[in-house]
């Protein structure tokens, strides 16, 4: 895998752990900043669908 340019959310403070994202070609890579060794890789359309579903509340029943 080539070197990825990881981007951190602008909502995250200097000391806060957050989700980081990088893209390469058609793939999107997602990791948590406090454990960068675990990376989830998906496609742009799949990530887009997941974000839409999360915004629509489709996963709210999983919240405790």
N, CA, C and O atoms as CSV, one atom per row, in Angstrom:
chain,resi,resn,atom,element,x,y,z
A,1,UNK,N,N,0.846,-1.180,0.000
A,1,UNK,CA,C,0.000,0.000,0.000
A,1,UNK,C,C,0.885,1.235,0.000
A,1,UNK,O,O,1.880,1.306,0.722
A,2,UNK,N,N,0.510,2.198,-0.815
A,2,UNK,CA,C,1.299,3.423,-0.864
A,2,UNK,C,C,1.059,4.266,0.385
A,2,UNK,O,O,0.112,4.028,1.134
A,3,UNK,N,N,1.919,5.243,0.597
A,3,UNK,CA,C,1.804,6.147,1.737
A,3,UNK,C,C,0.490,6.924,1.657
A,3,UNK,O,O,0.185,7.528,0.628
A,4,UNK,N,N,-0.281,6.907,2.735
A,4,UNK,CA,C,-1.560,7.595,2.756
A,4,UNK,C,C,-1.442,8.924,3.474
A,4,UNK,O,O,-0.656,9.066,4.411
A,5,UNK,N,N,-2.218,9.890,3.038
A,5,UNK,CA,C,-2.271,11.199,3.670
A,5,UNK,C,C,-3.485,11.226,4.596
A,5,UNK,O,O,-4.598,11.509,4.154
A,6,UNK,N,N,-3.274,10.933,5.873
A,6,UNK,CA,C,-4.362,10.847,6.838
A,6,UNK,C,C,-4.825,12.242,7.233
A,6,UNK,O,O,-4.014,13.137,7.467
A,7,UNK,N,N,-6.141,12.412,7.303
A,7,UNK,CA,C,-6.729,13.698,7.690
A,7,UNK,C,C,-7.561,13.506,8.945
A,7,UNK,O,O,-8.321,12.546,9.072
A,8,UNK,N,N,-7.399,14.439,9.865
A,8,UNK,CA,C,-8.107,14.407,11.134
A,8,UNK,C,C,-9.245,15.419,11.076
A,8,UNK,O,O,-9.124,16.457,10.425
A,9,UNK,N,N,-10.324,15.123,11.740
A,9,UNK,CA,C,-11.473,16.018,11.762
A,9,UNK,C,C,-11.111,17.375,12.357
A,9,UNK,O,O,-10.346,17.457,13.318
A,10,UNK,N,N,-11.664,18.433,11.778
A,10,UNK,CA,C,-11.445,19.773,12.318
A,10,UNK,C,C,-12.172,19.955,13.638
A,10,UNK,O,O,-11.893,20.914,14.357
A,11,UNK,N,N,-13.082,19.077,13.974
A,11,UNK,CA,C,-13.798,19.128,15.253
A,11,UNK,C,C,-12.970,18.552,16.385
A,11,UNK,O,O,-13.321,18.721,17.552
A,12,UNK,N,N,-11.894,17.886,16.068
A,12,UNK,CA,C,-11.057,17.238,17.069
A,12,UNK,C,C,-10.023,18.217,17.613
A,12,UNK,O,O,-9.390,18.959,16.861
A,13,UNK,N,N,-9.866,18.203,18.918
A,13,UNK,CA,C,-8.856,19.058,19.540
A,13,UNK,C,C,-7.476,18.448,19.429
A,13,UNK,O,O,-7.313,17.351,18.894
A,14,UNK,N,N,-6.496,19.151,19.927
A,14,UNK,CA,C,-5.107,18.673,19.865
A,14,UNK,C,C,-4.920,17.364,20.625
A,14,UNK,O,O,-4.184,16.490,20.166
A,15,UNK,N,N,-5.568,17.212,21.773
A,15,UNK,CA,C,-5.347,16.041,22.615
A,15,UNK,C,C,-6.390,14.955,22.420
A,15,UNK,O,O,-6.218,13.837,22.905
A,16,UNK,N,N,-7.456,15.266,21.723
A,16,UNK,CA,C,-8.555,14.312,21.573
A,16,UNK,C,C,-8.230,13.238,20.543
A,16,UNK,O,O,-7.623,13.507,19.507
A,17,UNK,N,N,-8.646,12.026,20.850
A,17,UNK,CA,C,-8.553,10.950,19.875
A,17,UNK,C,C,-9.733,11.069,18.938
A,17,UNK,O,O,-10.824,11.461,19.354
A,18,UNK,N,N,-9.530,10.743,17.706
A,18,UNK,CA,C,-10.620,10.875,16.744
A,18,UNK,C,C,-10.424,9.893,15.607
A,18,UNK,O,O,-9.446,9.149,15.551
A,19,UNK,N,N,-11.376,9.920,14.718
A,19,UNK,CA,C,-11.298,9.104,13.515
A,19,UNK,C,C,-10.529,9.885,12.460
A,19,UNK,O,O,-10.729,11.087,12.285
A,20,UNK,N,N,-9.653,9.187,11.768
A,20,UNK,CA,C,-8.884,9.787,10.671
A,20,UNK,C,C,-9.274,9.071,9.388
A,20,UNK,O,O,-9.644,7.897,9.407
A,21,UNK,N,N,-9.188,9.784,8.281
A,21,UNK,CA,C,-9.603,9.227,7.000
A,21,UNK,C,C,-8.554,9.544,5.934
A,21,UNK,O,O,-7.932,10.606,5.950
A,22,UNK,N,N,-8.376,8.617,5.025
A,22,UNK,CA,C,-7.471,8.815,3.888
A,22,UNK,C,C,-8.100,8.130,2.686
A,22,UNK,O,O,-8.806,7.131,2.827
A,23,UNK,N,N,-7.842,8.667,1.514
A,23,UNK,CA,C,-8.368,8.014,0.318
A,23,UNK,C,C,-7.244,7.788,-0.679
A,23,UNK,O,O,-6.291,8.561,-0.772
A,24,UNK,N,N,-7.392,6.723,-1.403
A,24,UNK,CA,C,-6.436,6.371,-2.450
A,24,UNK,C,C,-7.215,5.645,-3.530
A,24,UNK,O,O,-7.838,4.614,-3.277
A,25,UNK,N,N,-7.175,6.187,-4.720
A,25,UNK,CA,C,-7.922,5.614,-5.840
A,25,UNK,C,C,-9.406,5.572,-5.479
A,25,UNK,O,O,-9.981,6.599,-5.119
A,26,UNK,N,N,-10.017,4.422,-5.569
A,26,UNK,CA,C,-11.450,4.295,-5.261
A,26,UNK,C,C,-11.702,3.848,-3.825
A,26,UNK,O,O,-12.852,3.661,-3.427
A,27,UNK,N,N,-10.645,3.679,-3.052
A,27,UNK,CA,C,-10.803,3.183,-1.687
A,27,UNK,C,C,-10.694,4.294,-0.657
A,27,UNK,O,O,-9.994,5.287,-0.853
A,28,UNK,N,N,-11.406,4.099,0.447
A,28,UNK,CA,C,-11.352,5.011,1.581
A,28,UNK,C,C,-10.870,4.201,2.775
A,28,UNK,O,O,-11.369,3.104,3.030
A,29,UNK,N,N,-9.902,4.737,3.504
A,29,UNK,CA,C,-9.324,4.068,4.662
A,29,UNK,C,C,-9.674,4.878,5.903
A,29,UNK,O,O,-9.549,6.103,5.910
A,30,UNK,N,N,-10.113,4.188,6.949
A,30,UNK,CA,C,-10.555,4.841,8.174
A,30,UNK,C,C,-9.842,4.182,9.349
A,30,UNK,O,O,-9.721,2.959,9.415
A,31,UNK,N,N,-9.369,5.022,10.282
A,31,UNK,CA,C,-8.713,4.490,11.477
A,31,UNK,C,C,-8.986,5.423,12.652
A,31,UNK,O,O,-9.376,6.577,12.472
A,32,UNK,N,N,-8.776,4.909,13.844
A,32,UNK,CA,C,-8.880,5.730,15.049
A,32,UNK,C,C,-7.472,6.199,15.399
A,32,UNK,O,O,-6.524,5.415,15.370
A,33,UNK,N,N,-7.345,7.463,15.726
A,33,UNK,CA,C,-6.008,8.032,15.908
A,33,UNK,C,C,-5.245,7.409,17.069
A,33,UNK,O,O,-4.015,7.381,17.037
A,34,UNK,N,N,-5.938,6.904,18.102
A,34,UNK,CA,C,-5.206,6.326,19.223
A,34,UNK,C,C,-4.816,4.867,18.974
A,34,UNK,O,O,-4.101,4.281,19.787
A,35,UNK,N,N,-5.268,4.272,17.875
A,35,UNK,CA,C,-4.857,2.921,17.491
A,35,UNK,C,C,-4.752,2.850,15.966
A,35,UNK,O,O,-5.595,2.234,15.314
A,36,UNK,N,N,-3.727,3.473,15.399
A,36,UNK,CA,C,-3.614,3.577,13.945
A,36,UNK,C,C,-3.258,2.272,13.229
A,36,UNK,O,O,-3.187,2.251,12.001
A,37,UNK,N,N,-3.033,1.193,13.969
A,37,UNK,CA,C,-2.675,-0.066,13.311
A,37,UNK,C,C,-3.895,-0.783,12.747
A,37,UNK,O,O,-3.756,-1.633,11.868
A,38,UNK,N,N,-5.077,-0.456,13.233
A,38,UNK,CA,C,-6.309,-1.068,12.740
A,38,UNK,C,C,-6.974,-0.121,11.750
A,38,UNK,O,O,-7.407,0.973,12.112
A,39,UNK,N,N,-7.049,-0.552,10.512
A,39,UNK,CA,C,-7.594,0.281,9.442
A,39,UNK,C,C,-8.764,-0.450,8.788
A,39,UNK,O,O,-8.657,-1.628,8.446
A,40,UNK,N,N,-9.870,0.252,8.620
A,40,UNK,CA,C,-11.020,-0.268,7.894
A,40,UNK,C,C,-10.962,0.331,6.487
A,40,UNK,O,O,-10.799,1.540,6.322
A,41,UNK,N,N,-11.096,-0.513,5.501
A,41,UNK,CA,C,-11.049,-0.052,4.112
A,41,UNK,C,C,-12.379,-0.368,3.445
A,41,UNK,O,O,-12.909,-1.472,3.570
A,42,UNK,N,N,-12.900,0.611,2.741
A,42,UNK,CA,C,-14.178,0.458,2.054
A,42,UNK,C,C,-14.143,1.253,0.756
A,42,UNK,O,O,-13.142,1.894,0.434
A,43,UNK,N,N,-15.228,1.205,0.029
A,43,UNK,CA,C,-15.327,2.000,-1.192
A,43,UNK,C,C,-16.090,3.283,-0.898
A,43,UNK,O,O,-16.802,3.379,0.102
A,44,UNK,N,N,-15.936,4.266,-1.775
A,44,UNK,CA,C,-16.651,5.540,-1.598
A,44,UNK,C,C,-18.173,5.348,-1.588
A,44,UNK,O,O,-18.838,5.906,-0.715
A,45,UNK,N,N,-18.747,4.587,-2.517
A,45,UNK,CA,C,-20.204,4.409,-2.490
A,45,UNK,C,C,-20.712,3.731,-1.208
A,45,UNK,O,O,-21.768,4.093,-0.688
A,46,UNK,N,N,-19.967,2.763,-0.711
A,46,UNK,CA,C,-20.374,2.083,0.513
A,46,UNK,C,C,-20.301,3.019,1.709
A,46,UNK,O,O,-21.208,3.027,2.542
A,47,UNK,N,N,-19.245,3.802,1.808
A,47,UNK,CA,C,-19.122,4.764,2.900
A,47,UNK,C,C,-20.230,5.810,2.800
A,47,UNK,O,O,-20.827,6.180,3.811
A,48,UNK,N,N,-20.499,6.276,1.615
A,48,UNK,CA,C,-21.565,7.266,1.406
A,48,UNK,C,C,-22.911,6.706,1.876
A,48,UNK,O,O,-23.669,7.408,2.545
A,49,UNK,N,N,-23.210,5.467,1.539
A,49,UNK,CA,C,-24.468,4.832,1.956
A,49,UNK,C,C,-24.522,4.671,3.471
A,49,UNK,O,O,-25.573,4.880,4.078
A,50,UNK,N,N,-23.404,4.304,4.082
A,50,UNK,CA,C,-23.362,4.140,5.540
A,50,UNK,C,C,-23.601,5.485,6.240
A,50,UNK,O,O,-24.341,5.545,7.222
A,51,UNK,N,N,-22.987,6.552,5.748
A,51,UNK,CA,C,-23.168,7.881,6.345
A,51,UNK,C,C,-24.625,8.324,6.208
A,51,UNK,O,O,-25.204,8.851,7.158
A,52,UNK,N,N,-25.211,8.116,5.047
A,52,UNK,CA,C,-26.632,8.468,4.868
A,52,UNK,C,C,-27.512,7.703,5.849
A,52,UNK,O,O,-28.414,8.279,6.457
A,53,UNK,N,N,-27.254,6.425,6.003
A,53,UNK,CA,C,-28.050,5.605,6.917
A,53,UNK,C,C,-27.870,6.067,8.365
A,53,UNK,O,O,-28.838,6.112,9.125
A,54,UNK,N,N,-26.649,6.406,8.747
A,54,UNK,CA,C,-26.400,6.885,10.107
A,54,UNK,C,C,-27.135,8.200,10.354
A,54,UNK,O,O,-27.733,8.388,11.414
A,55,UNK,N,N,-27.094,9.103,9.386
A,55,UNK,CA,C,-27.800,10.384,9.519
A,55,UNK,C,C,-29.308,10.183,9.596
A,55,UNK,O,O,-30.002,10.950,10.264
A,56,UNK,N,N,-29.816,9.169,8.926
A,56,UNK,CA,C,-31.249,8.893,8.921
A,56,UNK,C,C,-31.707,8.167,10.186
A,56,UNK,O,O,-32.905,7.971,10.392
A,57,UNK,N,N,-30.754,7.768,11.035
A,57,UNK,CA,C,-31.105,7.090,12.281
A,57,UNK,C,C,-31.275,5.590,12.156
A,57,UNK,O,O,-31.802,4.948,13.065
A,58,UNK,N,N,-30.839,5.027,11.047
A,58,UNK,CA,C,-31.006,3.595,10.829
A,58,UNK,C,C,-30.279,2.710,11.845
A,58,UNK,O,O,-30.611,1.533,11.986
A,59,UNK,N,N,-29.305,3.260,12.544
A,59,UNK,CA,C,-28.536,2.467,13.504
A,59,UNK,C,C,-28.855,2.841,14.952
A,59,UNK,O,O,-28.225,2.326,15.876
A,60,UNK,N,N,-29.818,3.725,15.156
A,60,UNK,CA,C,-30.122,4.213,16.496
A,60,UNK,C,C,-30.540,3.107,17.448
A,60,UNK,O,O,-30.322,3.226,18.653
A,61,UNK,N,N,-31.129,2.046,16.946
A,61,UNK,CA,C,-31.566,0.959,17.812
A,61,UNK,C,C,-30.390,0.203,18.438
A,61,UNK,O,O,-30.589,-0.569,19.376
A,62,UNK,N,N,-29.167,0.415,17.933
A,62,UNK,CA,C,-27.988,-0.205,18.531
A,62,UNK,C,C,-27.479,0.562,19.752
A,62,UNK,O,O,-26.733,0.016,20.564
A,63,UNK,N,N,-27.883,1.828,19.881
A,63,UNK,CA,C,-27.415,2.677,20.995
A,63,UNK,C,C,-28.018,2.155,22.297
A,63,UNK,O,O,-29.160,1.699,22.348
A,64,UNK,N,N,-27.219,2.240,23.321
A,64,UNK,CA,C,-27.670,1.762,24.637
A,64,UNK,C,C,-28.181,2.935,25.443
A,64,UNK,O,O,-28.610,2.760,26.583
